[in-house]
Amino acid sequence: MTFIDQLRAAWHERDSLLCVGLDPEPSRLPAHLRGNPDAIFEFCRTIVDATAPYACAFKPQIAYFSAQRAEIQLERLIAHIHEHHPGLPVVLDAKRGDIGSTAEQYAKEAFERYQADAVTVNPYMGFDSIAPYLGYGNKGVIVLCRTSNPGGSDLQFLRTADGQPLYEVVARLAAGPWNTSGQIGLVVGATFPNEIAAVRAIVGDMPLLIPGIGAQGGDVAATVTAGRTADGSGMMINSSRAIIYAGSGEDFGQAAAQAACQTRDAINEHRSAPR
């Protein structure tokens, strides 16, 4: 099953558009895990097992693992998700952006070492920075388009010769000539609902990974209304810190589950509401 097929099945079978981000910061882990050499894995595994009933995908951010020399724990975590929660795709948030043999190695890292189902990539070196990932025909390639950070406007809103903002050019390329095998999705931030709607109008039913709700302040109703497809799906709406750090005691898993459930339900309230 391809990433796109797996994601569509998760949207409908699990009735969820929630993607749970896994950004384990050692200083924020519950006290009883500190000092445990496997603390990052144990923390993330608990979060995954608690929130899986409410999620359509998981998104580990690679920097939080590699900065702590926890790459092996990331491998184990993704293997755990695949074994214990089959059908839930894993998006490795790496934002890789390079060309040639280096891009080939990054693709090998994401898809062969970590066994991720999809990876985020940076398009600003052109199609040859995307092509090596497309060589893995069953995987997803999630291209940065209109990111949730304020500084994204420094480049993404620049006007091209024909007057289009650069992020719209990226969307058209990703939905058109770059999407040679139907594997591509786009990152569009929840902090910019007008741009979500603009991208959706360009790309049709292409999957969108939407960070920015929760701690970053993106509005759930505006996000869902702008980004949903005709069947009320089409999005992985990511929340990380608001879910994984919902609790700080030994019951942190239960707190995360409650936060994930509430977020899933808040999203679902708007999946079929009038535009």
Residue pairs with C-beta under 8 A, 6 or more apart in sequence:
1 9
1 138
2 137
2 138
2 139
2 140
2 182
2 183
3 89
3 117
3 118
3 138
3 139
3 140
3 183
4 140
4 182
4 183
4 185
4 207
6 87
6 89
6 117
7 56
7 57
7 89
7 140
7 207
7 236
8 233
9 87
10 16
10 56
10 57
10 87
10 88
10 89
11 17
11 56
11 233
11 234
12 233
13 87
14 53
14 54
14 55
14 56
14 87
14 88
15 268
16 54
16 55
16 56
16 264
16 267
16 268
17 56
17 224
17 233
17 235
17 236
17 237
17 264
17 267
17 268
17 271
18 54
18 55
18 56
18 236
18 237
18 239
18 260
18 263
18 264
18 267
19 55
19 56
19 57
19 58
19 59
19 91
19 209
19 236
19 237
19 238
19 239
20 47
20 48
20 51
20 55
20 57
20 58
20 59
20 238
20 239
20 240
20 243
20 244
20 260
21 58
21 59
21 60
21 61
21 93
21 211
21 238
21 239
21 240
21 241
21 243
21 244
22 44
22 47
22 48
22 58
22 59
22 60
22 61
22 64
22 77
22 240
22 244
23 60
23 61
23 64
23 240
23 241
23 244
24 40
24 43
24 44
24 64
24 65
24 68
24 70
24 244
25 64
26 34
26 39
26 40
26 68
28 245
28 248
29 39
29 40
29 43
30 43
30 247
30 248
30 249
30 250
30 252
31 248
32 250
33 39
33 42
33 43
36 42
38 73
40 64
40 65
40 68
40 70
40 73
41 70
41 73
41 76
41 77
43 244
43 252
44 60
44 73
44 77
45 77
45 80
46 252
46 253
46 256
47 243
47 244
47 252
47 253
47 256
48 58
48 77
48 80
48 81
48 84
48 85
49 84
49 85
49 253
50 253
50 254
50 256
50 257
50 260
51 243
51 256
51 257
51 260
52 84
52 85
52 88
53 257
53 261
54 257
54 260
54 261
54 263
54 264
55 88
55 260
55 264
56 88
56 89
56 236
57 88
57 89
57 90
57 91
57 236
58 81
58 88
58 89
58 90
58 91
59 90
59 91
59 92
59 93
59 209
59 236
59 238
59 240
60 74
60 77
60 78
60 90
60 92
60 93
61 93
61 240
62 74
62 92
62 93
62 94
64 70
65 71
65 73
65 74
66 74
74 114
75 113
75 114
75 115
78 90
78 92
78 114
78 115
78 116
79 115
81 88
81 90
82 90
82 115
89 117
89 118
89 140
90 115
90 116
90 117
90 118
91 116
91 117
91 118
91 119
91 120
91 140
91 142
91 209
91 236
92 110
92 114
92 116
92 118
92 119
92 120
93 119
93 120
94 106
94 110
94 119
94 120
94 121
95 120
95 121
95 122
95 144
96 103
96 106
96 110
96 119
96 120
96 121
96 122
97 121
97 122
97 123
97 124
97 125
97 129
98 106
98 125
98 129
99 125
99 126
99 128
99 129
100 128
103 128
103 129
103 131
103 132
103 133
104 132
106 119
106 132
106 133
107 119
107 132
107 133
107 135
107 136
110 116
110 119
110 133
110 139
111 119
111 133
111 136
111 139
116 139
117 139
117 140
118 139
118 140
118 141
118 142
118 185
119 133
119 139
119 140
119 141
119 142
120 142
120 143
120 144
120 187
120 209
121 129
121 130
121 133
121 141
121 142
121 143
121 144
122 129
122 143
122 144
123 129
123 130
123 143
123 144
123 145
123 170
123 173
123 174
124 155
127 173
127 177
127 178
130 141
130 143
130 178
130 184
133 139
133 141
133 183
134 141
134 180
134 181
134 183
134 184
137 181
137 183
139 183
140 183
140 184
140 185
140 207
141 183
141 184
141 185
142 184
142 185
142 186
142 187
142 207
142 209
143 170
143 174
143 178
143 184
143 185
143 186
143 187
144 170
144 186
144 187
145 156
145 167
145 170
145 171
145 174
145 186
145 187
145 188
145 199
146 152
146 156
146 167
146 187
146 188
146 189
146 192
146 195
146 196
146 199
147 156
147 187
147 188
147 189
147 211
148 189
148 190
148 191
148 192
148 211
148 212
148 216
148 218
149 189
152 189
155 166
156 165
156 166
156 167
156 170
157 165
157 166
157 167
158 165
158 166
159 165
159 166
160 166
160 169
164 172
167 195
167 199
168 198
168 199
168 202
170 186
171 186
171 198
171 199
171 202
171 203
172 202
174 184
174 186
174 203
174 206
175 184
175 202
175 203
175 204
175 206
178 184
179 206
184 206
185 206
185 207
185 208
185 209
185 236
186 199
186 203
186 206
186 207
186 208
186 209
187 208
187 209
187 210
187 211
188 195
188 196
188 199
188 208
188 209
188 210
188 227
189 195
189 196
189 210
189 211
189 212
189 216
189 218
190 196
190 210
190 211
190 212
190 213
190 216
190 218
190 219
190 220
190 222
190 223
190 237
191 212
191 216
191 217
191 218
193 218
193 219
193 222
193 223
193 225
193 226
193 227
194 226
196 208
196 210
196 223
196 226
196 227
197 226
197 227
199 208
199 227
200 208
200 226
200 227
200 228
200 229
200 234
205 229
205 230
205 234
206 234
207 234
207 235
207 236
208 227
208 234
208 235
208 236
209 235
209 236
209 238
210 218
210 223
210 227
210 235
210 236
210 237
210 238
211 218
211 238
211 240
212 218
212 223
212 238
213 219
213 220
213 223
213 237
213 238
213 239
213 242
213 263
214 239
214 240
214 241
214 242
214 243
214 263
215 239
215 240
215 241
215 242
220 237
220 263
220 266
220 267
220 270
221 269
221 270
221 273
223 235
223 237
224 235
224 237
224 267
224 270
224 271
224 273
225 270
225 273
225 275
227 234
227 235
227 237
228 234
228 235
228 270
228 271
232 271
232 272
233 271
237 267
239 259
239 260
239 263
242 259
242 263
243 256
243 259
243 260
243 263
244 256
245 252
246 252
246 255
246 256
246 258
246 259
247 253
247 254
247 255
247 256
249 255
